Amino acid sequence: MPRPTGNIRLKAARVAAGFTSQQDLADALTESAEHLGIRGLSIGVRQVRRWESESPPWPQPDCQRVLVHILGQSMESLGFTPPWGSSGPQPDRARRALVAGGAAALGLAVVPGRAVASPQPATAGTDFEAVTRSHRRLYWSVAPSKLHPAVVAHAALGCALLPETTDSTRRTMAAALAETYLLAGRIEFFDLREPSAANETLLLALQAAGEADDQLLGSAIIAHMAFVPGWAADREAVLERMTAARTYARRASASAEFLAWLDAVEAECETRCGDTRTALHLIGHAEDVLKAGNDHPSPEWMDWFSPARLAAFKGNTQLIAGHLPQARDTLLGALEGLSPAEDKQRTVIYGDLAAVEAAAGDPERACDYACKALDQLTVTWYATGMDRVREVRRMLAPHQHQRCVRELDDRLYDWQTTVSALTR
């Protein structure tokens, strides 16, 4: 008699619940999502088939909710293994556990008509928001490895408090929670280099933004999610997410700065996908949008973009396109336009200027800019800036016996820099 294969636990639970086919379960899950207040979730038979396979993927938070609701068992009992593992301590297990717990709490929060057992005072939303605001400012000066656990813990607190709030306090809490998850996702993607974790966290941010019905924040979150496929050169996925981000922005009163930033995000992703011509066209459009302006102010939480940063995007794209004189001029202008608080971006521009000089065959100037980037990294760590310096060092391989390159190596691999790179 052949031995059953696949996720037999889920299959057994499906049959026991009266769903004789995978299509029946898919239909029931989609219908259940509507009853639970989960907007836009559609589960097809193909997804159920994957869950009943030999190695079922860990479902997204919304899918977990409907599975548990319909089948009445925990995810582990249904044959699923969490992506962080089920035994033994893992380096990021605490982070993932907090995120998973936050997902469950947030899922409960969005059920329409849920009773509030012990309502929080009206000040709870603004108090929670104040901590979110502080974390946002601390991002520019605190080491990511130190800030990230505090941000994730704050998100878990927000998920615990959200079901205990109502009306305007609830919207304030949900918006601040969305921003907190957005910050956590930004740290995971740009600083910790964990794109999969970032995508998972940003999904939670989007769910919270939906609870707050904040269209502009939703747009910002989806645009950040475009970076994940962008770095993987998946242009189709980038365009799908950017279309969604622009749709959300149209529903809100988006500032010219915000609209220009959307162009910049898509341009950077196009550059990563190898289409610098389209990227430069998008940047040109962003410049026109900034110049024309509009009457809408930028949201307080949008502290990651400015005309100088748009110029930095442009200079990097010109560099990759091989337009070295234009890239040099653009990047020098961007450097002058940065505010004193934009030290993380300063390391990236120094790195790009070093790459321009390396490509132009001037190792002395390339090493000088690379060392300036390293100087800045000792003050404010930024993984993206270090990536730029390492790329420059690879470009300098033909000149590795020159004194300036050996001195760069001494800086790049000194005790402080090496330990910082491995611990942050």
N, C-alpha and C positions, 0 to 999 in steps of 0.2 A: 504493500500500500504506500503510495507516494507521500512523503512528508510535506505538510503545508509550508509554503514559502511566503515571504513578504511580511508585512506588519500584521500578524495574525491577531494581535490584541485589538487593533482598531477594527479589523474586519469582523471579529466576534462581537464587539460592542455595537457595531452598525446593525448586524443581523438581529442581535438581541433586542435592539430598540425598534425593530420592525421595518428597517430599510433593507429590502431584499437586493437592491442594486446600488451601485455607486452613484448613479444619476439621481436616485431617490434621495440619498443623503445630501448630495450637492444642492438639490432644490430646497430641501428642508433647511440647510445651513443658510442659504441666501435669504429665505423667508424669515428665518429667526433673526438675522442681522437687522432687518428692517424693524422688527418688533423691539429689538434691544436698542434702537436709536443709532445704529452704526450706518452712517450714510455712505452710499456708493460701493458697498462691499458685495461683489458677485463672485460666487464660488462655483466653478465648473467641474464636470466629471473628470477632466484631466488632472485637476488639482487633487481631487480625492484619490485618483489612481496613484499619484506620486506619494501621497500620505500612506497608502497601503502597500508601497513597494518595500523592497528589502532594506533600503536605507532611507527612511522617510525624512524629509527636511523639517527643521523646526519651524512651525507655523508662526506667522506674524501675530502680534498681540490681539488684533480684532478677530482673527481666525481662531485663536485659542479660546476666546470668550464664547464664540458660538459653538465650538466643538464641545467644550465643557458643559455648556447650557443644554445642548441637545442630547448628549450621550450620558451626562451625569457622572463622569469620571474625570480624574486628574489627567494632565497631559502625559505624565510618566506611565500611568495605568493604561493609557491608550497607545503605548508603545513608542512614544517620542522621547528622545534624549536631548536635553538642553545643549546648546552649542558650547557652553562653558564646561561641559562634562558633569558626571554624576558622582565622582569619587576623587579624593585627593585635592589638596589646595592648588589653585591656579593663580597666576599673577594678577589677572584682572577679574577674578571670580567675584570679589566684593562689589566691584563696579557693575558687573552684569547682574548680580543678584539685586542690587538696588534698582537698576533699570527695569528688570523684570517685575520686581515688586511695585515699582511706580506704574508700570503698564497695567498691572492688575487693578490697582487703586484708581487709576485714571479711567479704566474701562468701566468700573462701577460708577464713577462720577457722571458719565455721560448718559446713563439710563434715564429717560424721561420719567418724571414723577417720583424719583427716589426720595424717600423721606429723610429729613435731616434730624438725626437723633439728638445732637447737641450742637446747636448753631454757634458758629464763631461770631465774635462781635464785628461790627462794621469796619473796625480798624485793622482786622486781620489781613485783608487784601493789601492795603497800603503798607503795612508792616512787612509783609512778605515781599512786596515789590521793592521796598527800600534795600533789602539784602540783595535782591537780584541786580539792582542798579550798582551796588557796591562791587559785586563780582564782575560786572561788566567793566568797570573802571580798573579793577585789579588785574584784569587780563593783560593789560599792556605793560605791567611791571613785575608780576609774580610768575615764578617758574611754573610751567604748565603742570608738571607732576605734582606740585603742591596745591595748585588751585583746583584741579579737576575733581579730586575726591570731595572737596567742599561743595562744589557746584552740583555734583550728582546727589549728594546727601540733601542739599537744599531742594532739589527736584523731588526727591522721595517725600520730604516733608510737605511740599505743595500738593502732591497726590493724596497724602493722608488728610490734608485739611480741606481740599476742594469739595468733597461730598458734604462737608459741614457748613457750606456757605450757600447763600442765595442771592439772586438779583444782581445788583451792581458789584457787590463784594465778590460774588462768584466770577463775574466777568473780569474784574481786576486780577483776581487770583489766577484764573486760567491764562490770561495774557502774560502775566509775570512768569508762570510756569512754562509757557511756550518759549519765552525768551531764555529762561534758564536752560531748558533742554537744547535750544539753539546754540547757546554758548558752549555747553558740554560737547555738542556735535562738532562745533568749530575747532575746539581743542583737540578732539580725537582725530579730526581729519588733517588739520594744518600743522599741529604740534606733535601729536603722538603717532601720527602715520598709521591710523587704524581705520581705513575706509569702511570696512564692513560694520564695525561698531558705530561709526559716525552715521551711517545710513539708518541703522536701527534706532539710534537716539533721535535723529531728525524726524523719523516717522512719529515718535512720541511727541515731539515738538509740534508737528502738524496737527495731531489729534487735539492737543491742548489749545492750539490757535483756533481750531474749529469750535471747541467749546466756548471760547471767548468771542466767536464770530468776528475775528480780526482778519479781514481780507489781506491787508498790507503785510502783516506779519506772516500770514500764510504764504504769500508770494515770496517773501524773503527766504523762508524755510525751504520751499520747493527749489528756488534758484540755488541755494547751497547744496541741495541734493543733486543738482546737475553736475557738480564738481566730481562726484564719485564716478559716474560713467565717463565723464570728460577725461579724467586721468587714466582711464582704461581704454581710451580712444574708441568708445562706443558712441558714435555720433548720433545714431538713431535715438538712443535713449536720452542723450543730451537734449535733442530738439523736442522730444516729447515733454520733458520736464520744463524746458524753457517756455514752451507754448502754454503749459499750465500756469507757470509763474506769471507770465504776461496777462493771462486771462484774469487771474486773481487781482493783479495790479490795476486792471481796467475798472474793476468793481469798486476800487477805493480811490481816494484823492491822492494819487501818487505824486510826489514832488519830481521836479526835473532831475534832481540828483539821483533819486531812486530809479527812475527810468533809464538814466545813463548807466547806472550800476548794472542793471539787467543786461544792457548791451555789452558791458565790460565782462560780465560773467560768461556770456555766450561766446564772446571773442576769445577769452582765455581757453575755453573748452575747444573751440574751433582750432586754435593754435595747437593744442595738445593732439587734436585729431589730424593735424598736418595741413590744414587749409588756412594758411596765413593771409591769403588774399581776402577771403570772406571775413576773417578776423579784423583786418585793417579797415574794411568797409564798415563793420559794426562799430569800431572805435571812432571812426569819422562821424558816424551818426550820433554817437554818444556825445562827442564834442559839440555838435550842432545843437543837441538837446540842452546841454548845459548852457550854451551861449544864449539860446532863446529863453530858457527859464520858464517858470509858471508861478501861479499864486499859492501853490500848496507847499507848506513847510515839510522838511524831512522829519521822520520820527526820531525821538530822542535816542532810541536804541541803535540807530544806524550810524555807528561810529567807525566803520571800517572802510569808508570811501570818501574821496575828495578829488578835486581836479588833478592834484599832484599824483594821486594813486592811479587815476586814469592814464596819466602820462607814463607812469611806470609800466602799466599794462602794455601801452603802445610801444614803449622802448623795447620791452622783452619780445614782443611780436616782430618788430623790425629786426631785432638781433637774429631771431630764428629764421626770418625770411632772407637773411644775408644782406640787409641794408645797413651796413655798419656805420657809415658817417651819420645817417639819419638817426640810428639808434643811439649813438653817442650823444648827439645834441639833445635828443628827447630825454634821455636818462639824466643828463646833467641838469636840464631844466626841472625835471621831476625832483631831483635831489634838493635843489634850491627851494622848491615850493613846499617841501615837507615841514610840518610843524614840529616843535621839539618833542611832542608826545608820540610821534610816529616812528619810534626807534626800530620796531620790528621791520617795517617797510624799508627803512634805511639800509638794513643789512642786505635785503634782496636787491636793492638798486646798486649797492656797491658790488654785489656778486655779478650782476648783469653787466656793469661797466667793466669788471675784470674779464668777463667773457668776450666783450667787444674787443678789448685790447689783445686778448689771446688769439682771437680769430683774425685780428689785423696783423699778427706777427710781432707784437711788442710785449715780450714776456716781463720786462721790467715794470711797465705800467700795470700790466695785468696782476702781477704779484703785489704791487702797491695797493691796488683796490681790494684785492682779496684779503690782505692783512688788515685793511680798514674794516672790512666786514667782520673779521675775527675779533677785532677790538670791540666792535659793537656787540657781538655775541657774548662776550664776557660780561657785559652789562645787562643785556636783555636777550635771553635765549629764544631762538626761533628756528625750528627744524627746517623750514623752507629756506631760510637764509643759509644754513649749513649745507643744504643740498646744492645751492648755487655755488658755494665755494668748492665743494668736492667735484662738481662738474668742471669748474675752471681748472682744477688740478689735473683732471684727466686730459683736458685740452692741451695742457702744458707738457705732456709726456715727451714730445720731441725736444724739449728744452730742459729736461730734468737734471742735466749735469751743470747747468748754469747756476751761479751763486744765488741769484734771486730766488730761484725755484727751491734750492736746498734750504734757504732761509724760510721760505713759505712752509716747507715740510716741517721744519723745526717748530713753527708756530701751530701748524695744523695738528701735529701729533705730540704736543707737549702734554704734561700731566694734566693741567687744568682743563684744556680743551677736550682731551680724550675722555676724561672722567665725566665731564659735563655732557658730552655727546652720548655716552653709554647709560647715564643715569636719568636724563631728562626725557 
